[in-house]
Amino acid sequence: MNIRGLLRLTGIIGFVAAVITNYILMAYIIMPVITPILTHQLETQLSSEGISVNQSTISNIVSLATTFMLIGVIVGPFIGWLIESAVLWALLRAFKVSASFIDTWLLSGNYQYLAIIQTAVIAATPLFNYMVNSIVSAAVTHKSIMGDPVILTISLAFVILGSLLLAYIFARVYETSMKRTLIPTLIALIIFWLISTVA
C-alpha cells in the first residue's frame, strides 16, 4: 500500500474514531451531568413565568433536547466533513494542487486525530467543568458556545495545528510545498470548525 492509500485509510479511521469519541463523551459523561441542570433550569424558568407543567412533561422536553444533541454529535461533523472537503478540494485546485475529491475527502479525515486529542484534553482537565457550564448556558440562552472565549481559543488552536498537519499530508502526497497547501487547509478547517461548533 502506497502512502496515499495508507493516509486515505487512516483518514476514514480517524473520522470514525472521532465521532465515536465525541458520542461517548456526550452520551456517557456530559449528558448525565447536564441533564439534571437543564431540568432544574427548565422548571425554574417555567415556574417564574407562572406555567404549571408536571414532572413527566419536563422530563420529556429534556429527553428530546438531549436526543437532538446526540444526533447533532454524529450528523453535524459528517456534514461538516463533506463541506470542508468540497471547499478544500476547490481551494487546492485553485492553488494548482491536482487532488481528486475522494482523495481530499479521505485524506482530510486525518485531522480528526487532533480532534480526539482536543476532546481528551478537555475531558481530562478542569476545562471539562467549564465546557459543561458553557453547554448549559448555551442551552438556556439559545446561543452557541462558539462565542465562549476559552472554548473559542482552544478550538482555534487545534484548527491551526490541524491545518499544519493537513498541509503537510497534502504536500507529501502531491509532492508540492507546504506554502501551497497551507492556506487551503486553513480556510477549509475554519469552515469545518464553524459548522461543527454550531451543530
N, C-alpha and C positions, 0 to 999 in steps of 0.2 A: 504494500500500500504506500503510495507516494504521500508527500507532506500535505497536499491539498485534500486528498481523500481522508487522511487522518484528522485534519482540522475540521473537515465537514462533520465527521462522526463525533468528535469532541464537542462541536457546536450544538448538535442535537442533544447529546447527553447533558451538556451544560444547561440548556434551556429547561429540559425536563426536571433536572435536579433542582434548579432554582424555583420552579413552580411548586414542586413537592415541598421544598424547604419553607417557602412562604405560606403554603397551605397549612403545614404543621404548626408553624409559628402562630398563624392567625387562629386556627381552629382549636388548638390544644393549649396555647399559652396566653394569647391576648384575649380571646373571647371569654374564657372563664373569669378573667379579671375585669373586663369592661361591661359584661352583661349585667351584673348587679348594679353597677354605677349608672348605666343607661336606664335601667328600670327605675331606680330611685329618682334620677333626673326627670324622667317622663312623669312619674307620679307627682313630683313636686310642681312641675310646670302645669299639669292638668288641674291640680287642686288649687293652685294660685289663680287660675282662670275660672274657677268655680265649676269645673266639669267633673262630674262623678262617673268614674269608669271602674268596673270591677277588676280584680287582680288577673283574671283569666284573659281579658281583653288586652291589658297591658303586656302580659307575657307573650301573647300572640303578635303584638306590634313589634316588640323587641326581637322575637324569634324571626320574624320576617326581615327586619333590618339586618340581623346578623347573617341570615341566609344570602341576602344580596351582597353583603361584604365578602362572603366566602366565594360566591360566584365571580365577583369582581377580581379576586385574587388570581383566579385561573384565566378568565376571559380577557381582562384588561391587558396583562403582559403579552398574551398571544397576539392580540390585535395590534398592540404597540410594536411588537417584534416585526410583524409583517409591514407595517407602515415605515418603521425605521429602516428596514431592509430595502424597501422601494425607494425611499429618499436617498439612502446611502448608495444604492446602485446607480441612480441618476447622477448623483454628485461625483461618484467615481468615474463615470463615463465623461462627465464634464471636465474632469481633471486628467483625461486620457489614460485611465486605467480600465482595460477591457475585461471587466469581470462580468460573468453572467449573473442573472438574478438569483438562480438557485445557489450558486457559489456565495453570493453576497448574503443571502438569507441564512444559509447554514453556517458559514464562517463567522458571521456576526453573533451567533449563539454563544461563542466563546466568551463574550462579555459577561455572560451570566455567572461565571465562576466568581467574578468580583462582586456580583450582586449577592451571592451566597455568603461571601466574606463580610459584606456590609451587614447582612441580616444577623450573622453571628456576632459581630461587634456590638450591634445594638442590643441583641437579646442577652448578651453575657455581661453587660456593663450597666451602670446607673442610667444610661440613655434609654433603657427599656421603660423605666417608670416615666421618663419624660415623653417617650413616644405614646405610651398608653394615655397619659393626660392630654396629649395633643389630639389623639383619635377621639376621645370622649368630648373634648372641646369642639372639635370639628363636627361631630355628630349632633351636638346640641345647637351650635350656631349655624349649621349647614354651610360651613366654609371648609375649603380644602386645607389639609395640613401642610400643603406646599408653601404657604406663607410663613410657616414657623421658622424662625432664623436658624435654630440649631439643626433641625432636620434638613432644611434647605442647604446649609453649609456642608453637612456630611454627604448628602446625596450628590451635590455638585462635585465634591472631591472625588467620589467614586466614578462619576461621569468622566472627569478628566483622566483618571487612571485608565478607565475602560477605553477611552478614545486612543490613548497611547498604545494600549495592548492591541486593539484592532488595527491601528495604523501600522504597527509592526507586523502583524499577521498578513495583512493585505500587501504590504511592501515585500514581505518574504515570498509569498505565494506568486505574486505577479512580477517579481524581480524589478522593483522600482524603488524610488526613495521614499522615506517616511514623510518628507516635506509634501509630497504629492498626495499622500493618503491621510494625513492628519486632519486637515480642515474638513474633508467629507465625513470622516468618522466622528469628529467632534460635533458637527452640526446635527448629524443623524442621531447620535446618542442623546443630545439635548432634547430633541423631539421625542425620542423614546421615553426619556425620563419624565417629560411633561405629561405624556399620555398615561404612563404607568402611575404617576403620582395622583393625577386627577381621578383615574379609575379606582 
